[in-house]
Amino acid sequence: MGKQPVRLKAVVYSLSPFQQKTMSGLWNDLPGKIHHKISENWISATLLLTPLVGVYSYVQHYQEKEKLKHRRLYRDQIEKSPQQ
């Protein structure tokens, strides 16, 4: 069981200063790619977005209702307080 030398080849990758478009394929036709993904998976997109929109609208409605409630309480306190 002797040791045998093994030759290794080192591969070095580098970018030339003239060809540094590494991510250009990501940005080509980005709106088209997004449209294709959504149209292909519209059921999944709907199931993802519907709860988010529903929760957001519920929170907005609740916050507005609370603001009105606090305004009414404040107005009632001002009306009930003795005027000086």
PyMOL Python script that loads the backbone (N, CA, C, O; Angstrom):
from pymol import cmd

cmd.read_pdbstr("""\
ATOM      1  N   MET A   1       0.824  -1.166   0.000  1.00  0.00           N
ATOM      2  CA  MET A   1       0.000   0.000   0.000  1.00  0.00           C
ATOM      3  C   MET A   1       0.876   1.240   0.000  1.00  0.00           C
ATOM      4  O   MET A   1       0.941   1.985   0.978  1.00  0.00           O
ATOM      5  N   GLY A   2       1.507   1.426  -1.059  1.00  0.00           N
ATOM      6  CA  GLY A   2       2.354   2.592  -1.169  1.00  0.00           C
ATOM      7  C   GLY A   2       1.568   3.799  -1.663  1.00  0.00           C
ATOM      8  O   GLY A   2       0.488   3.675  -2.241  1.00  0.00           O
ATOM      9  N   LYS A   3       2.131   4.937  -1.421  1.00  0.00           N
ATOM     10  CA  LYS A   3       1.471   6.171  -1.844  1.00  0.00           C
ATOM     11  C   LYS A   3       1.877   6.462  -3.276  1.00  0.00           C
ATOM     12  O   LYS A   3       3.055   6.424  -3.633  1.00  0.00           O
ATOM     13  N   GLN A   4       0.864   6.754  -4.090  1.00  0.00           N
ATOM     14  CA  GLN A   4       1.149   7.099  -5.474  1.00  0.00           C
ATOM     15  C   GLN A   4       0.837   8.569  -5.681  1.00  0.00           C
ATOM     16  O   GLN A   4      -0.212   9.042  -5.243  1.00  0.00           O
ATOM     17  N   PRO A   5       1.707   9.289  -6.326  1.00  0.00           N
ATOM     18  CA  PRO A   5       1.438  10.713  -6.562  1.00  0.00           C
ATOM     19  C   PRO A   5       0.270  10.885  -7.535  1.00  0.00           C
ATOM     20  O   PRO A   5       0.136  10.155  -8.518  1.00  0.00           O
ATOM     21  N   VAL A   6      -0.547  11.850  -7.232  1.00  0.00           N
ATOM     22  CA  VAL A   6      -1.715  12.140  -8.078  1.00  0.00           C
ATOM     23  C   VAL A   6      -1.550  13.542  -8.636  1.00  0.00           C
ATOM     24  O   VAL A   6      -1.271  14.488  -7.899  1.00  0.00           O
ATOM     25  N   ARG A   7      -1.720  13.664  -9.913  1.00  0.00           N
ATOM     26  CA  ARG A   7      -1.616  14.985 -10.530  1.00  0.00           C
ATOM     27  C   ARG A   7      -2.971  15.688 -10.464  1.00  0.00           C
ATOM     28  O   ARG A   7      -3.996  15.123 -10.845  1.00  0.00           O
ATOM     29  N   LEU A   8      -2.961  16.898  -9.988  1.00  0.00           N
ATOM     30  CA  LEU A   8      -4.166  17.703  -9.920  1.00  0.00           C
ATOM     31  C   LEU A   8      -4.029  18.871 -10.871  1.00  0.00           C
ATOM     32  O   LEU A   8      -2.965  19.476 -10.999  1.00  0.00           O
ATOM     33  N   LYS A   9      -5.117  19.168 -11.524  1.00  0.00           N
ATOM     34  CA  LYS A   9      -5.137  20.336 -12.397  1.00  0.00           C
ATOM     35  C   LYS A   9      -5.929  21.431 -11.707  1.00  0.00           C
ATOM     36  O   LYS A   9      -7.045  21.202 -11.241  1.00  0.00           O
ATOM     37  N   ALA A  10      -5.363  22.594 -11.646  1.00  0.00           N
ATOM     38  CA  ALA A  10      -6.058  23.742 -11.050  1.00  0.00           C
ATOM     39  C   ALA A  10      -6.737  24.524 -12.169  1.00  0.00           C
ATOM     40  O   ALA A  10      -6.120  24.872 -13.176  1.00  0.00           O
ATOM     41  N   VAL A  11      -8.004  24.785 -11.965  1.00  0.00           N
ATOM     42  CA  VAL A  11      -8.762  25.562 -12.939  1.00  0.00           C
ATOM     43  C   VAL A  11      -9.094  26.902 -12.295  1.00  0.00           C
ATOM     44  O   VAL A  11      -9.666  26.953 -11.207  1.00  0.00           O
ATOM     45  N   VAL A  12      -8.740  27.958 -12.962  1.00  0.00           N
ATOM     46  CA  VAL A  12      -8.985  29.299 -12.439  1.00  0.00           C
ATOM     47  C   VAL A  12      -9.949  29.991 -13.385  1.00  0.00           C
ATOM     48  O   VAL A  12      -9.685  30.125 -14.580  1.00  0.00           O
ATOM     49  N   TYR A  13     -11.065  30.426 -12.833  1.00  0.00           N
ATOM     50  CA  TYR A  13     -12.040  31.170 -13.615  1.00  0.00           C
ATOM     51  C   TYR A  13     -11.881  32.652 -13.296  1.00  0.00           C
ATOM     52  O   TYR A  13     -11.724  33.042 -12.139  1.00  0.00           O
ATOM     53  N   SER A  14     -11.924  33.440 -14.311  1.00  0.00           N
ATOM     54  CA  SER A  14     -11.861  34.880 -14.088  1.00  0.00           C
ATOM     55  C   SER A  14     -12.683  35.580 -15.150  1.00  0.00           C
ATOM     56  O   SER A  14     -12.940  35.031 -16.221  1.00  0.00           O
ATOM     57  N   LEU A  15     -13.083  36.779 -14.846  1.00  0.00           N
ATOM     58  CA  LEU A  15     -13.851  37.577 -15.790  1.00  0.00           C
ATOM     59  C   LEU A  15     -12.925  38.577 -16.449  1.00  0.00           C
ATOM     60  O   LEU A  15     -12.104  39.222 -15.797  1.00  0.00           O
ATOM     61  N   SER A  16     -13.075  38.686 -17.725  1.00  0.00           N
ATOM     62  CA  SER A  16     -12.302  39.729 -18.385  1.00  0.00           C
ATOM     63  C   SER A  16     -13.009  41.054 -18.136  1.00  0.00           C
ATOM     64  O   SER A  16     -14.224  41.068 -17.934  1.00  0.00           O
ATOM     65  N   PRO A  17     -12.293  42.150 -18.143  1.00  0.00           N
ATOM     66  CA  PRO A  17     -12.945  43.440 -17.906  1.00  0.00           C
ATOM     67  C   PRO A  17     -13.928  43.810 -19.009  1.00  0.00           C
ATOM     68  O   PRO A  17     -14.727  44.731 -18.839  1.00  0.00           O
ATOM     69  N   PHE A  18     -13.879  43.114 -20.122  1.00  0.00           N
ATOM     70  CA  PHE A  18     -14.766  43.428 -21.245  1.00  0.00           C
ATOM     71  C   PHE A  18     -16.035  42.582 -21.228  1.00  0.00           C
ATOM     72  O   PHE A  18     -16.968  42.878 -21.975  1.00  0.00           O
ATOM     73  N   GLN A  19     -16.100  41.550 -20.409  1.00  0.00           N
ATOM     74  CA  GLN A  19     -17.271  40.668 -20.377  1.00  0.00           C
ATOM     75  C   GLN A  19     -17.727  40.464 -18.938  1.00  0.00           C
ATOM     76  O   GLN A  19     -17.576  39.372 -18.390  1.00  0.00           O
ATOM     77  N   GLN A  20     -18.275  41.486 -18.333  1.00  0.00           N
ATOM     78  CA  GLN A  20     -18.739  41.369 -16.956  1.00  0.00           C
ATOM     79  C   GLN A  20     -20.255  41.460 -16.857  1.00  0.00           C
ATOM     80  O   GLN A  20     -20.782  42.020 -15.896  1.00  0.00           O
ATOM     81  N   LYS A  21     -20.940  40.928 -17.817  1.00  0.00           N
ATOM     82  CA  LYS A  21     -22.405  40.881 -17.775  1.00  0.00           C
ATOM     83  C   LYS A  21     -22.811  39.535 -17.182  1.00  0.00           C
ATOM     84  O   LYS A  21     -23.303  38.657 -17.891  1.00  0.00           O
ATOM     85  N   THR A  22     -22.605  39.384 -15.891  1.00  0.00           N
ATOM     86  CA  THR A  22     -22.863  38.083 -15.275  1.00  0.00           C
ATOM     87  C   THR A  22     -24.340  37.835 -15.022  1.00  0.00           C
ATOM     88  O   THR A  22     -24.780  36.687 -15.078  1.00  0.00           O
ATOM     89  N   MET A  23     -25.129  38.885 -14.744  1.00  0.00           N
ATOM     90  CA  MET A  23     -26.543  38.696 -14.406  1.00  0.00           C
ATOM     91  C   MET A  23     -27.469  39.319 -15.435  1.00  0.00           C
ATOM     92  O   MET A  23     -28.618  39.628 -15.118  1.00  0.00           O
ATOM     93  N   SER A  24     -27.008  39.504 -16.627  1.00  0.00           N
ATOM     94  CA  SER A  24     -27.863  40.153 -17.620  1.00  0.00           C
ATOM     95  C   SER A  24     -29.068  39.293 -17.977  1.00  0.00           C
ATOM     96  O   SER A  24     -30.129  39.827 -18.303  1.00  0.00           O
ATOM     97  N   GLY A  25     -28.925  37.977 -17.921  1.00  0.00           N
ATOM     98  CA  GLY A  25     -30.040  37.094 -18.238  1.00  0.00           C
ATOM     99  C   GLY A  25     -31.181  37.207 -17.239  1.00  0.00           C
ATOM    100  O   GLY A  25     -32.328  36.905 -17.571  1.00  0.00           O
ATOM    101  N   LEU A  26     -30.880  37.637 -16.021  1.00  0.00           N
ATOM    102  CA  LEU A  26     -31.913  37.793 -15.002  1.00  0.00           C
ATOM    103  C   LEU A  26     -32.829  38.960 -15.325  1.00  0.00           C
ATOM    104  O   LEU A  26     -34.027  38.892 -15.054  1.00  0.00           O
ATOM    105  N   TRP A  27     -32.300  40.015 -15.890  1.00  0.00           N
ATOM    106  CA  TRP A  27     -33.064  41.239 -16.115  1.00  0.00           C
ATOM    107  C   TRP A  27     -33.717  41.286 -17.496  1.00  0.00           C
ATOM    108  O   TRP A  27     -34.573  42.137 -17.738  1.00  0.00           O
ATOM    109  N   ASN A  28     -33.336  40.400 -18.391  1.00  0.00           N
ATOM    110  CA  ASN A  28     -33.942  40.402 -19.727  1.00  0.00           C
ATOM    111  C   ASN A  28     -35.405  39.988 -19.636  1.00  0.00           C
ATOM    112  O   ASN A  28     -35.720  38.918 -19.117  1.00  0.00           O
ATOM    113  N   ASP A  29     -36.282  40.823 -20.132  1.00  0.00           N
ATOM    114  CA  ASP A  29     -37.723  40.537 -20.186  1.00  0.00           C
ATOM    115  C   ASP A  29     -38.286  40.179 -18.812  1.00  0.00           C
ATOM    116  O   ASP A  29     -39.030  39.207 -18.678  1.00  0.00           O
ATOM    117  N   LEU A  30     -37.935  40.953 -17.802  1.00  0.00           N
ATOM    118  CA  LEU A  30     -38.408  40.684 -16.440  1.00  0.00           C
ATOM    119  C   LEU A  30     -39.934  40.772 -16.309  1.00  0.00           C
ATOM    120  O   LEU A  30     -40.528  39.887 -15.692  1.00  0.00           O
ATOM    121  N   PRO A  31     -40.601  41.810 -16.867  1.00  0.00           N
ATOM    122  CA  PRO A  31     -42.068  41.826 -16.777  1.00  0.00           C
ATOM    123  C   PRO A  31     -42.719  40.622 -17.471  1.00  0.00           C
ATOM    124  O   PRO A  31     -43.723  40.093 -16.994  1.00  0.00           O
ATOM    125  N   GLY A  32     -42.158  40.208 -18.565  1.00  0.00           N
ATOM    126  CA  GLY A  32     -42.691  39.031 -19.260  1.00  0.00           C
ATOM    127  C   GLY A  32     -42.556  37.771 -18.434  1.00  0.00           C
ATOM    128  O   GLY A  32     -43.458  36.934 -18.412  1.00  0.00           O
ATOM    129  N   LYS A  33     -41.422  37.633 -17.750  1.00  0.00           N
ATOM    130  CA  LYS A  33     -41.206  36.462 -16.903  1.00  0.00           C
ATOM    131  C   LYS A  33     -42.176  36.457 -15.724  1.00  0.00           C
ATOM    132  O   LYS A  33     -42.726  35.415 -15.368  1.00  0.00           O
ATOM    133  N   ILE A  34     -42.381  37.625 -15.124  1.00  0.00           N
ATOM    134  CA  ILE A  34     -43.311  37.719 -13.991  1.00  0.00           C
ATOM    135  C   ILE A  34     -44.727  37.390 -14.445  1.00  0.00           C
ATOM    136  O   ILE A  34     -45.441  36.646 -13.772  1.00  0.00           O
ATOM    137  N   HIS A  35     -45.135  37.947 -15.591  1.00  0.00           N
ATOM    138  CA  HIS A  35     -46.472  37.663 -16.121  1.00  0.00           C
ATOM    139  C   HIS A  35     -46.641  36.177 -16.399  1.00  0.00           C
ATOM    140  O   HIS A  35     -47.686  35.598 -16.101  1.00  0.00           O
ATOM    141  N   HIS A  36     -45.617  35.565 -16.967  1.00  0.00           N
ATOM    142  CA  HIS A  36     -45.683  34.138 -17.285  1.00  0.00           C
ATOM    143  C   HIS A  36     -45.828  33.304 -16.010  1.00  0.00           C
ATOM    144  O   HIS A  36     -46.627  32.369 -15.961  1.00  0.00           O
ATOM    145  N   LYS A  37     -45.042  33.651 -14.970  1.00  0.00           N
ATOM    146  CA  LYS A  37     -45.129  32.901 -13.717  1.00  0.00           C
ATOM    147  C   LYS A  37     -46.503  33.040 -13.068  1.00  0.00           C
ATOM    148  O   LYS A  37     -47.054  32.065 -12.557  1.00  0.00           O
ATOM    149  N   ILE A  38     -47.053  34.252 -13.088  1.00  0.00           N
ATOM    150  CA  ILE A  38     -48.357  34.468 -12.462  1.00  0.00           C
ATOM    151  C   ILE A  38     -49.455  33.791 -13.269  1.00  0.00           C
ATOM    152  O   ILE A  38     -50.341  33.158 -12.696  1.00  0.00           O
ATOM    153  N   SER A  39     -49.407  33.915 -14.597  1.00  0.00           N
ATOM    154  CA  SER A  39     -50.451  33.296 -15.411  1.00  0.00           C
ATOM    155  C   SER A  39     -50.370  31.772 -15.342  1.00  0.00           C
ATOM    156  O   SER A  39     -51.383  31.082 -15.459  1.00  0.00           O
ATOM    157  N   GLU A  40     -49.163  31.261 -15.152  1.00  0.00           N
ATOM    158  CA  GLU A  40     -48.988  29.820 -15.042  1.00  0.00           C
ATOM    159  C   GLU A  40     -49.492  29.311 -13.685  1.00  0.00           C
ATOM    160  O   GLU A  40     -50.010  28.198 -13.587  1.00  0.00           O
ATOM    161  N   ASN A  41     -49.339  30.122 -12.658  1.00  0.00           N
ATOM    162  CA  ASN A  41     -49.687  29.705 -11.293  1.00  0.00           C
ATOM    163  C   ASN A  41     -50.694  30.662 -10.675  1.00  0.00           C
ATOM    164  O   ASN A  41     -50.507  31.082  -9.534  1.00  0.00           O
ATOM    165  N   TRP A  42     -51.747  31.016 -11.383  1.00  0.00           N
ATOM    166  CA  TRP A  42     -52.678  32.032 -10.894  1.00  0.00           C
ATOM    167  C   TRP A  42     -53.452  31.554  -9.670  1.00  0.00           C
ATOM    168  O   TRP A  42     -53.819  32.367  -8.822  1.00  0.00           O
ATOM    169  N   ILE A  43     -53.702  30.266  -9.564  1.00  0.00           N
ATOM    170  CA  ILE A  43     -54.421  29.759  -8.390  1.00  0.00           C
ATOM    171  C   ILE A  43     -53.559  29.929  -7.146  1.00  0.00           C
ATOM    172  O   ILE A  43     -54.039  30.377  -6.105  1.00  0.00           O
ATOM    173  N   SER A  44     -52.300  29.573  -7.259  1.00  0.00           N
ATOM    174  CA  SER A  44     -51.398  29.726  -6.115  1.00  0.00           C
ATOM    175  C   SER A  44     -51.224  31.192  -5.752  1.00  0.00           C
ATOM    176  O   SER A  44     -51.188  31.544  -4.573  1.00  0.00           O
ATOM    177  N   ALA A  45     -51.115  32.054  -6.773  1.00  0.00           N
ATOM    178  CA  ALA A  45     -50.955  33.485  -6.508  1.00  0.00           C
ATOM    179  C   ALA A  45     -52.196  34.032  -5.814  1.00  0.00           C
ATOM    180  O   ALA A  45     -52.086  34.856  -4.906  1.00  0.00           O
ATOM    181  N   THR A  46     -53.375  33.581  -6.233  1.00  0.00           N
ATOM    182  CA  THR A  46     -54.619  34.027  -5.603  1.00  0.00           C
ATOM    183  C   THR A  46     -54.698  33.556  -4.155  1.00  0.00           C
ATOM    184  O   THR A  46     -55.076  34.318  -3.265  1.00  0.00           O
ATOM    185  N   LEU A  47     -54.342  32.304  -3.928  1.00  0.00           N
ATOM    186  CA  LEU A  47     -54.380  31.766  -2.564  1.00  0.00           C
ATOM    187  C   LEU A  47     -53.347  32.421  -1.658  1.00  0.00           C
ATOM    188  O   LEU A  47     -53.517  32.447  -0.439  1.00  0.00           O
ATOM    189  N   LEU A  48     -52.285  32.947  -2.241  1.00  0.00           N
ATOM    190  CA  LEU A  48     -51.293  33.650  -1.449  1.00  0.00           C
ATOM    191  C   LEU A  48     -51.732  35.073  -1.153  1.00  0.00           C
ATOM    192  O   LEU A  48     -51.597  35.537  -0.021  1.00  0.00           O
ATOM    193  N   LEU A  49     -52.257  35.773  -2.154  1.00  0.00           N
ATOM    194  CA  LEU A  49     -52.554  37.193  -2.009  1.00  0.00           C
ATOM    195  C   LEU A  49     -53.873  37.476  -1.305  1.00  0.00           C
ATOM    196  O   LEU A  49     -53.986  38.493  -0.621  1.00  0.00           O
ATOM    197  N   THR A  50     -54.861  36.621  -1.447  1.00  0.00           N
ATOM    198  CA  THR A  50     -56.174  36.879  -0.860  1.00  0.00           C
ATOM    199  C   THR A  50     -56.123  37.023   0.662  1.00  0.00           C
ATOM    200  O   THR A  50     -56.682  37.985   1.188  1.00  0.00           O
ATOM    201  N   PRO A  51     -55.477  36.112   1.391  1.00  0.00           N
ATOM    202  CA  PRO A  51     -55.412  36.319   2.850  1.00  0.00           C
ATOM    203  C   PRO A  51     -54.641  37.576   3.230  1.00  0.00           C
ATOM    204  O   PRO A  51     -54.999  38.255   4.192  1.00  0.00           O
ATOM    205  N   LEU A  52     -53.584  37.891   2.481  1.00  0.00           N
ATOM    206  CA  LEU A  52     -52.811  39.091   2.805  1.00  0.00           C
ATOM    207  C   LEU A  52     -53.645  40.350   2.623  1.00  0.00           C
ATOM    208  O   LEU A  52     -53.625  41.239   3.474  1.00  0.00           O
ATOM    209  N   VAL A  53     -54.377  40.428   1.516  1.00  0.00           N
ATOM    210  CA  VAL A  53     -55.223  41.594   1.262  1.00  0.00           C
ATOM    211  C   VAL A  53     -56.357  41.651   2.272  1.00  0.00           C
ATOM    212  O   VAL A  53     -56.711  42.731   2.745  1.00  0.00           O
ATOM    213  N   GLY A  54     -56.929  40.507   2.608  1.00  0.00           N
ATOM    214  CA  GLY A  54     -58.016  40.463   3.586  1.00  0.00           C
ATOM    215  C   GLY A  54     -57.571  40.928   4.968  1.00  0.00           C
ATOM    216  O   GLY A  54     -58.265  41.716   5.610  1.00  0.00           O
ATOM    217  N   VAL A  55     -56.434  40.454   5.422  1.00  0.00           N
ATOM    218  CA  VAL A  55     -55.933  40.860   6.733  1.00  0.00           C
ATOM    219  C   VAL A  55     -55.596  42.338   6.736  1.00  0.00           C
ATOM    220  O   VAL A  55     -55.896  43.037   7.703  1.00  0.00           O
ATOM    221  N   TYR A  56     -54.978  42.825   5.670  1.00  0.00           N
ATOM    222  CA  TYR A  56     -54.622  44.246   5.579  1.00  0.00           C
ATOM    223  C   TYR A  56     -55.873  45.130   5.624  1.00  0.00           C
ATOM    224  O   TYR A  56     -55.903  46.127   6.346  1.00  0.00           O
ATOM    225  N   SER A  57     -56.894  44.770   4.861  1.00  0.00           N
ATOM    226  CA  SER A  57     -58.106  45.584   4.852  1.00  0.00           C
ATOM    227  C   SER A  57     -58.824  45.510   6.202  1.00  0.00           C
ATOM    228  O   SER A  57     -59.392  46.508   6.645  1.00  0.00           O
ATOM    229  N   TYR A  58     -58.810  44.353   6.860  1.00  0.00           N
ATOM    230  CA  TYR A  58     -59.419  44.230   8.180  1.00  0.00           C
ATOM    231  C   TYR A  58     -58.697  45.129   9.188  1.00  0.00           C
ATOM    232  O   TYR A  58     -59.342  45.814   9.982  1.00  0.00           O
ATOM    233  N   VAL A  59     -57.379  45.128   9.156  1.00  0.00           N
ATOM    234  CA  VAL A  59     -56.608  45.952  10.092  1.00  0.00           C
ATOM    235  C   VAL A  59     -56.877  47.432   9.838  1.00  0.00           C
ATOM    236  O   VAL A  59     -57.027  48.203  10.786  1.00  0.00           O
ATOM    237  N   GLN A  60     -56.940  47.837   8.572  1.00  0.00           N
ATOM    238  CA  GLN A  60     -57.224  49.238   8.264  1.00  0.00           C
ATOM    239  C   GLN A  60     -58.610  49.635   8.779  1.00  0.00           C
ATOM    240  O   GLN A  60     -58.773  50.703   9.369  1.00  0.00           O
ATOM    241  N   HIS A  61     -59.597  48.780   8.559  1.00  0.00           N
ATOM    242  CA  HIS A  61     -60.958  49.052   9.028  1.00  0.00           C
ATOM    243  C   HIS A  61     -60.999  49.130  10.554  1.00  0.00           C
ATOM    244  O   HIS A  61     -61.647  50.019  11.108  1.00  0.00           O
ATOM    245  N   TYR A  62     -60.318  48.214  11.238  1.00  0.00           N
ATOM    246  CA  TYR A  62     -60.298  48.196  12.696  1.00  0.00           C
ATOM    247  C   TYR A  62     -59.624  49.454  13.248  1.00  0.00           C
ATOM    248  O   TYR A  62     -60.116  50.051  14.206  1.00  0.00           O
ATOM    249  N   GLN A  63     -58.510  49.857  12.652  1.00  0.00           N
ATOM    250  CA  GLN A  63     -57.814  51.055  13.114  1.00  0.00           C
ATOM    251  C   GLN A  63     -58.678  52.296  12.922  1.00  0.00           C
ATOM    252  O   GLN A  63     -58.711  53.168  13.790  1.00  0.00           O
ATOM    253  N   GLU A  64     -59.371  52.380  11.801  1.00  0.00           N
ATOM    254  CA  GLU A  64     -60.249  53.532  11.557  1.00  0.00           C
ATOM    255  C   GLU A  64     -61.390  53.553  12.569  1.00  0.00           C
ATOM    256  O   GLU A  64     -61.760  54.615  13.070  1.00  0.00           O
ATOM    257  N   LYS A  65     -61.951  52.373  12.871  1.00  0.00           N
ATOM    258  CA  LYS A  65     -63.027  52.284  13.851  1.00  0.00           C
ATOM    259  C   LYS A  65     -62.545  52.716  15.232  1.00  0.00           C
ATOM    260  O   LYS A  65     -63.265  53.413  15.948  1.00  0.00           O
ATOM    261  N   GLU A  66     -61.333  52.308  15.615  1.00  0.00           N
ATOM    262  CA  GLU A  66     -60.770  52.698  16.900  1.00  0.00           C
ATOM    263  C   GLU A  66     -60.510  54.204  16.963  1.00  0.00           C
ATOM    264  O   GLU A  66     -60.732  54.825  18.003  1.00  0.00           O
ATOM    265  N   LYS A  67     -60.047  54.789  15.873  1.00  0.00           N
ATOM    266  CA  LYS A  67     -59.832  56.239  15.842  1.00  0.00           C
ATOM    267  C   LYS A  67     -61.140  56.985  16.069  1.00  0.00           C
ATOM    268  O   LYS A  67     -61.194  57.939  16.845  1.00  0.00           O
ATOM    269  N   LEU A  68     -62.190  56.546  15.389  1.00  0.00           N
ATOM    270  CA  LEU A  68     -63.494  57.190  15.554  1.00  0.00           C
ATOM    271  C   LEU A  68     -64.001  57.036  16.986  1.00  0.00           C
ATOM    272  O   LEU A  68     -64.579  57.969  17.544  1.00  0.00           O
ATOM    273  N   LYS A  69     -63.787  55.871  17.580  1.00  0.00           N
ATOM    274  CA  LYS A  69     -64.219  55.618  18.948  1.00  0.00           C
ATOM    275  C   LYS A  69     -63.499  56.552  19.918  1.00  0.00           C
ATOM    276  O   LYS A  69     -64.123  57.124  20.812  1.00  0.00           O
ATOM    277  N   HIS A  70     -62.195  56.704  19.745  1.00  0.00           N
ATOM    278  CA  HIS A  70     -61.424  57.585  20.617  1.00  0.00           C
ATOM    279  C   HIS A  70     -61.811  59.051  20.411  1.00  0.00           C
ATOM    280  O   HIS A  70     -61.839  59.828  21.365  1.00  0.00           O
ATOM    281  N   ARG A  71     -62.108  59.426  19.173  1.00  0.00           N
ATOM    282  CA  ARG A  71     -62.545  60.804  18.916  1.00  0.00           C
ATOM    283  C   ARG A  71     -63.875  61.084  19.594  1.00  0.00           C
ATOM    284  O   ARG A  71     -64.069  62.164  20.153  1.00  0.00           O
ATOM    285  N   ARG A  72     -64.805  60.114  19.553  1.00  0.00           N
ATOM    286  CA  ARG A  72     -66.105  60.291  20.206  1.00  0.00           C
ATOM    287  C   ARG A  72     -65.938  60.408  21.715  1.00  0.00           C
ATOM    288  O   ARG A  72     -66.564  61.258  22.348  1.00  0.00           O
ATOM    289  N   LEU A  73     -65.092  59.552  22.295  1.00  0.00           N
ATOM    290  CA  LEU A  73     -64.854  59.620  23.736  1.00  0.00           C
ATOM    291  C   LEU A  73     -64.257  60.962  24.124  1.00  0.00           C
ATOM    292  O   LEU A  73     -64.661  61.560  25.122  1.00  0.00           O
ATOM    293  N   TYR A  74     -63.302  61.434  23.345  1.00  0.00           N
ATOM    294  CA  TYR A  74     -62.671  62.722  23.622  1.00  0.00           C
ATOM    295  C   TYR A  74     -63.686  63.855  23.509  1.00  0.00           C
ATOM    296  O   TYR A  74     -63.715  64.757  24.346  1.00  0.00           O
ATOM    297  N   ARG A  75     -64.517  63.804  22.470  1.00  0.00           N
ATOM    298  CA  ARG A  75     -65.555  64.826  22.285  1.00  0.00           C
ATOM    299  C   ARG A  75     -66.556  64.797  23.429  1.00  0.00           C
ATOM    300  O   ARG A  75     -66.969  65.851  23.911  1.00  0.00           O
ATOM    301  N   ASP A  76     -66.952  63.612  23.871  1.00  0.00           N
ATOM    302  CA  ASP A  76     -67.888  63.486  24.981  1.00  0.00           C
ATOM    303  C   ASP A  76     -67.287  64.025  26.283  1.00  0.00           C
ATOM    304  O   ASP A  76     -67.985  64.651  27.081  1.00  0.00           O
ATOM    305  N   GLN A  77     -65.998  63.779  26.489  1.00  0.00           N
ATOM    306  CA  GLN A  77     -65.337  64.300  27.683  1.00  0.00           C
ATOM    307  C   GLN A  77     -65.295  65.823  27.669  1.00  0.00           C
ATOM    308  O   GLN A  77     -65.475  66.457  28.709  1.00  0.00           O
ATOM    309  N   ILE A  78     -65.060  66.411  26.506  1.00  0.00           N
ATOM    310  CA  ILE A  78     -65.018  67.863  26.395  1.00  0.00           C
ATOM    311  C   ILE A  78     -66.394  68.448  26.640  1.00  0.00           C
ATOM    312  O   ILE A  78     -66.517  69.474  27.308  1.00  0.00           O
ATOM    313  N   GLU A  79     -67.433  67.812  26.112  1.00  0.00           N
ATOM    314  CA  GLU A  79     -68.801  68.326  26.295  1.00  0.00           C
ATOM    315  C   GLU A  79     -69.256  68.199  27.742  1.00  0.00           C
ATOM    316  O   GLU A  79     -70.002  69.051  28.224  1.00  0.00           O
ATOM    317  N   LYS A  80     -68.824  67.155  28.446  1.00  0.00           N
ATOM    318  CA  LYS A  80     -69.257  66.934  29.827  1.00  0.00           C
ATOM    319  C   LYS A  80     -68.460  67.764  30.828  1.00  0.00           C
ATOM    320  O   LYS A  80     -68.937  68.019  31.934  1.00  0.00           O
ATOM    321  N   SER A  81     -67.273  68.180  30.463  1.00  0.00           N
ATOM    322  CA  SER A  81     -66.439  68.915  31.417  1.00  0.00           C
ATOM    323  C   SER A  81     -67.055  70.311  31.661  1.00  0.00           C
ATOM    324  O   SER A  81     -67.595  70.930  30.744  1.00  0.00           O
ATOM    325  N   PRO A  82     -66.964  70.783  32.899  1.00  0.00           N
ATOM    326  CA  PRO A  82     -67.540  72.109  33.198  1.00  0.00           C
ATOM    327  C   PRO A  82     -66.728  73.193  32.495  1.00  0.00           C
ATOM    328  O   PRO A  82     -65.498  73.161  32.473  1.00  0.00           O
ATOM    329  N   GLN A  83     -67.430  74.122  31.941  1.00  0.00           N
ATOM    330  CA  GLN A  83     -66.770  75.204  31.214  1.00  0.00           C
ATOM    331  C   GLN A  83     -66.354  76.288  32.193  1.00  0.00           C
ATOM    332  O   GLN A  83     -67.115  76.630  33.099  1.00  0.00           O
ATOM    333  N   GLN A  84     -65.211  76.807  32.029  1.00  0.00           N
ATOM    334  CA  GLN A  84     -64.702  77.826  32.948  1.00  0.00           C
ATOM    335  C   GLN A  84     -64.892  79.198  32.376  1.00  0.00           C
ATOM    336  O   GLN A  84     -64.524  80.188  33.009  1.00  0.00           O
TER     337      GLN A  84
END
""", "prot")
cmd.dss("prot")
cmd.show_as("cartoon", "prot")
cmd.util.cbc("prot")
cmd.orient("prot")
